[in-house]
Amino acid sequence: MKIMIIRHGDPDYSIDSLTEKGWREAELLSQRLIKANIDDFYCSPLGRAKDTAAPTLRKLGKEAETLDWLQEFRGTIISPYTGKTRISWDLPPVLWCSDDRYYDIRHWNEPELMTNGNSLTIFKETTDGVDALLERYGWCREGMIYRGGDDVTIALICHFGLGITVMSYLLGISPVVAQNNFFLAPTSVTTLVSETDSSGHSHFRAVCVGDISHLCMGGEPMSESGLYPHFEK
C-alpha cells in the first residue's frame, strides 16, 4: 500500500482558501499527481485543502471523499506562560525538549502539558480515523504493526499538523517529536509505503517526507508558511 500525505497550498487563512502563489502550487502539484496512479482521494473539509485538490480532480475526472478527521489537527494545551489555550504543536522548545517522555512513543502523552487540554482526544480521533480508513482496504492494526491488505495508492489532501500526526502514527514516532521537528511545506508530498514479511505482518516506511520537487521543476519557490522564526508562548 502507498499513502501520499499532501499538505494544502500556500494558504490565505482569512478566507480559508489559497493565495495566488498557492493556486500556482496546486497546479504544479496536479501535474505530478495525475501521473501517480492514485486509486482514491480523501480530502479535509476545509476550503484550502479542497481548493488544492481541485485541479488534480478536475483533470482526472474524479472526486475526493471528504473526511472530517482530516481537518487541521485541533489538539490544544493550556500555555503555562499565559494560561490561555493554544495549539499543542509548534511548541517553544523549552516546554518539551528537557523531558525525555516526549521522545518516547509510549510515554509522550503523560506530561501535564499534554493532559491539560484536548490534545489526547484529538490524537485518538485522528488515529481512529486512520485505522478505519485503512481497514477499508483490509489493513488491520495489531499493536504497532498491520496485517497486510490491498495493494492500493491513496492520497490524503490535508494540513501540516494533521499530516505530521498521521505520519508519526504510522511510523511509530512520538507525535510531539514529529510535530515539532519536521516541516511539511505547502503542497509537499510525504509518501509512505508498506513492507510485508512472509507471515503477513506489515509496517510502513517513509520513502520521502515533505517532497516539493514538483515546485522546483516548475520554478516555484517553497512557501515558508508554518515555519516560525519566533515561537508564540
C-alpha angles and dihedrals in degrees: 000000000000122000119193114197109197126187119215121256127271101310136231096199093184090071099020091242138092134291119236086265090050091056090052089050091050091053093051089046090053091055087058100042097049087065095047099084092232113183100195137014125209123187141192114248091237120106099237091057094045091049090051091052095045101084092049095046092047092053093047096042089233137128130223123226112235115229117190094211090061092071116108115301103270100190114137139192134191110254111234087211101053105013087231130123116261137163115286095230134063087047126176104262092236088069097061116003094084095053113080092201091074089062094053119088090213099045108031090101096057105078116096090242089067095045102046094077138027098279095112091049092052091045090056091046088054097046092044087054092051093050094046090052094048091047088063086068096043097262108137122185119229109183106301096346139060137228106236123254138164123353098236139138119229131180125213112198104197144114144301101259094036094048092049090050093052090048093050092050095050093045097043095243125143105261090221090059093044096045093050103034103042129066124203111194121213111287090007116151122222112190125199123184130191124240117198128194127214092271092057097254115138142188134181126250127194112234093178135005123201095351115183100171090128089062093047091051090050094049092244115140121230116265114232093207105144097027110111122201088192127031122230114226 
